[in-house]
Amino acid sequence: MRTTRTAVPAAAAVVALLAAAGTAAADTTAAPTAPGKAPTSDGARALCKRLPAVDARIDRALARLNGPATERGSIARLQQRVTNAQAKGDTAVADYLKDRLTFRTSLVPTLNQRSTDLDAVRTWCGAQHFPAKAEGKAKDTSK
């Protein structure tokens, strides 16, 4: 009798979830768009507005990664740390830092590819007449 008391509400909950999921799936059909108009429900307009900020973020990351050994987060600085750990004989630390260096080095081609892809998106946004947000907005400090 105890299993019946727990099984019935559990089964009812599963049926309710499946019914809700079925109606949610039916509501995901895309609205038809007019010929020559770009669909805006995919976030394209928002991406076009964020282009300058995304571009600046990629440029900052690349500048940091390619920076000198004195700049935190640069590949050169991490390479120097690996060299220092190896010179001290700290093999565990050197191995850990080498893994981080490998990952950080792999970021450069990825970010370069993203920058190239972003240029294509910028061209597409211009063709769609989606405005980009103005870069470098000044903050209002009068408050």
ABEGO torsion letter per residue (X at the ends): XAAAAAAAAAAAAAAAAAAAAAAAAAAABBBBBBBGBBBAAAGAAAAAAAAAAAAAAAAAAAAAAABBAABBGBAAAAAAAAAAAAAAGBAAAAAAAAAAAAAAAAAAAAAAAAAAAAAAAAAAAAAAGBBBBBBGBBBBAAX
